[in-house]
Protein backbone atom coordinates (compact mmCIF):
# COMPACT_ATOMS: atom_id res chain seq x y z
CA UNK A 1 0.00 0.00 0.00
CA UNK A 2 1.30 3.48 -0.73
CA UNK A 3 2.56 5.52 2.21
CA UNK A 4 1.26 8.79 0.82
CA UNK A 5 -1.25 10.06 -1.70
CA UNK A 6 -0.54 12.80 -4.22
CA UNK A 7 -3.52 15.02 -5.00
CA UNK A 8 -4.10 18.27 -6.86
CA UNK A 9 -3.08 21.36 -4.85
CA UNK A 10 -6.68 22.67 -4.87
CA UNK A 11 -8.18 19.41 -3.63
CA UNK A 12 -9.06 19.24 0.05
CA UNK A 13 -8.88 15.48 0.46
CA UNK A 14 -8.23 12.26 -1.42
CA UNK A 15 -10.82 9.54 -1.56
CA UNK A 16 -9.81 6.50 0.46
CA UNK A 17 -9.65 2.96 -0.83
CA UNK A 18 -11.84 0.46 0.96
CA UNK A 19 -10.40 -2.57 -0.77
CA UNK A 20 -8.75 -4.97 1.63
CA UNK A 21 -7.90 -8.63 2.04
CA UNK A 22 -6.37 -10.97 4.59
CA UNK A 23 -3.65 -13.47 3.71
CA UNK A 24 -3.31 -16.80 5.49
CA UNK A 25 0.21 -18.15 5.12
CA UNK A 26 1.57 -21.40 6.52
CA UNK A 27 4.86 -23.23 6.17
CA UNK A 28 7.29 -25.45 8.02
CA UNK A 29 10.94 -25.04 8.99
CA UNK A 30 12.03 -27.07 5.95
CA UNK A 31 10.47 -24.48 3.65
CA UNK A 32 7.37 -26.39 2.50
CA UNK A 33 4.49 -23.95 2.02
CA UNK A 34 0.79 -24.75 2.10
CA UNK A 35 -1.50 -23.18 -0.51
CA UNK A 36 -2.02 -19.57 0.67
CA UNK A 37 -5.44 -18.51 1.87
CA UNK A 38 -7.12 -15.25 0.87
CA UNK A 39 -10.05 -13.69 2.68
CA UNK A 40 -11.72 -11.01 0.57
CA UNK A 41 -14.84 -8.88 1.03
CA UNK A 42 -16.71 -10.26 -1.97
CA UNK A 43 -17.62 -13.87 -2.55
CA UNK A 44 -16.54 -13.50 -6.18
CA UNK A 45 -15.02 -10.22 -7.42
CA UNK A 46 -16.21 -9.03 -10.83
CA UNK A 47 -12.97 -9.84 -12.71
CA UNK A 48 -13.19 -13.43 -11.41
CA UNK A 49 -16.95 -13.83 -11.86
CA UNK A 50 -16.90 -16.71 -14.35
CA UNK A 51 -13.86 -18.49 -12.90
CA UNK A 52 -13.91 -21.58 -10.70
CA UNK A 53 -12.51 -20.89 -7.23
CA UNK A 54 -10.96 -24.38 -7.24
CA UNK A 55 -8.66 -23.28 -10.08
CA UNK A 56 -7.26 -20.34 -8.09
CA UNK A 57 -3.68 -20.67 -6.78
CA UNK A 58 -5.05 -19.71 -3.33
CA UNK A 59 -7.70 -21.03 -0.94
CA UNK A 60 -10.45 -18.41 -1.43
CA UNK A 61 -12.78 -17.32 1.40
CA UNK A 62 -14.96 -14.27 1.90
CA UNK A 63 -16.11 -12.07 4.77
CA UNK A 64 -17.81 -8.67 4.64
CA UNK A 65 -14.83 -6.99 6.33
CA UNK A 66 -12.16 -9.36 4.97
CA UNK A 67 -11.35 -10.44 8.53
CA UNK A 68 -10.37 -13.86 9.82
CA UNK A 69 -13.13 -15.32 11.98
CA UNK A 70 -13.26 -18.56 13.95
CA UNK A 71 -15.59 -20.08 11.34
CA UNK A 72 -13.29 -19.14 8.45
CA UNK A 73 -10.27 -20.45 10.35
CA UNK A 74 -11.94 -23.81 10.99
CA UNK A 75 -13.00 -23.99 7.33
CA UNK A 76 -9.40 -23.29 6.24
CA UNK A 77 -8.09 -25.82 8.77
CA UNK A 78 -10.42 -28.61 7.62
CA UNK A 79 -10.43 -27.97 3.88
CA UNK A 80 -6.88 -26.76 3.26
CA UNK A 81 -4.42 -27.30 6.12
CA UNK A 82 -5.23 -30.84 7.28
CA UNK A 83 -5.47 -32.41 3.78
CA UNK A 84 -2.23 -30.78 2.62
CA UNK A 85 -0.33 -31.68 5.80
CA UNK A 86 -1.56 -35.29 5.64
CA UNK A 87 -0.49 -35.53 2.00
CA UNK A 88 2.94 -34.02 2.75
CA UNK A 89 3.55 -36.29 5.76
CA UNK A 90 2.37 -39.39 3.89
CA UNK A 91 4.84 -38.61 1.09
CA UNK A 92 7.65 -38.21 3.65
CA UNK A 93 6.61 -41.31 5.63
CA UNK A 94 6.08 -39.30 8.82
CA UNK A 95 3.31 -39.51 11.46
CA UNK A 96 0.62 -36.82 11.55
CA UNK A 97 1.70 -34.32 14.24
CA UNK A 98 1.30 -30.57 14.07
CA UNK A 99 1.75 -27.58 16.34
CA UNK A 100 0.16 -24.18 16.03
CA UNK A 101 1.77 -20.84 16.76
CA UNK A 102 -0.48 -17.88 17.37
CA UNK A 103 0.14 -14.15 17.58
CA UNK A 104 -2.45 -13.58 20.26
CA UNK A 105 -1.33 -11.16 23.00
CA UNK A 106 -1.52 -13.74 25.78
CA UNK A 107 -3.60 -16.43 27.41
CA UNK A 108 -7.33 -15.86 27.86
CA UNK A 109 -8.32 -14.13 31.11
CA UNK A 110 -8.92 -16.47 34.02
CA UNK A 111 -6.68 -19.30 32.86
CA UNK A 112 -3.74 -18.28 35.05
CA UNK A 113 -3.79 -18.93 38.77
CA UNK A 114 -2.59 -16.27 41.16
N, C-alpha and C positions, 0 to 999 in steps of 0.2 A: 504494500500500500504506500502511496506517496506520503512523504512527511509534510509537504506543504502544497497549497493550491495557488496557482497563478490566475488572477482575475483582472479584468479591465479596471483601470484606475478610477472610473466613475461608478463602478459597481459597489454596492454596500456589503454584499455577502455572496458566497458561492453555495450553490445547492449541494447538499450532502448526498453521498451514495449510501443506499440502504442495502446493498447487496453484500451478503456475508455467507460464509460456510464454515463448517468445522471439519478438520481432518482427524482421522483415527489412524495412527501409525503404530505398528507393532513389529518387533524383530527380536532376534536372540543375539547372544554374544558372538556367535560364529558368523553373523552377518546375514542370516536368512531372514527375509522380510515377508510378512503376510500381505496379501492384497490390501491396499489402503482403503479405508472407509471414508466416505464423504457424506456429511449431513448438510443438506441444502434446504432453503425455505420452501421451494416448490417441489411437488411430487415429480413432475417432469417439466424442465424448462423448455421454452418454445423452440430453441435450436435443436433440442434432442427429442422433440415430440414423437416422431415416428421411429425412434430407435428402441431396441430392446435393452432394458437395463442389465440383462445378463451378459450382454456383449461389451459392457463398459469395462475399462481396466481397473475400476474401483468398485467397492461394495457401496451401492447407492442407497441412502436413506433420506427421509425428509421430516422436517419439523418446522412449524410456523416461524420460529425465531432462529432456526439453524443451530439449536443447542443440543448437547448430549443429554438425554434423559435416561432414567433407569430402564425404561422399556426398550429404548433404542439400543442401549448397551447390551441388554440380554439378547436382543435380536441379533446384534453383531456377534456376540459370543457364540450363540447356538448355530447361526447360519454361516459364519465366516471363520472365526477363530478355531473352534473345536475341530471342524472337518479338516482345515488346513494343517493344524498341528498333528492330528492323528495321521494324516497322509505323510507328513514329513517324518514323524517318528517311526512309522511303519517302514518307510524306505531306508531309514538308518538302522533299523533293528533295535530300537530303544523303547523302553516302557513309557506309557503315557503319564507324565508328571509335568505340572506347570506351576509357576508362581506368578503372582500379580503384584506389580508395583503401582502405587497410586500417588498422586500429587495432592492428596487432601491435606489440610493444615494440621491435622492431628486426630487422635482417637475421638469417637463420639462422646459427648458429655455423659458422665455417670458410669463410664466403664473403668475408670481408675479409682482405686481405693485410697482413702487418705489415712 
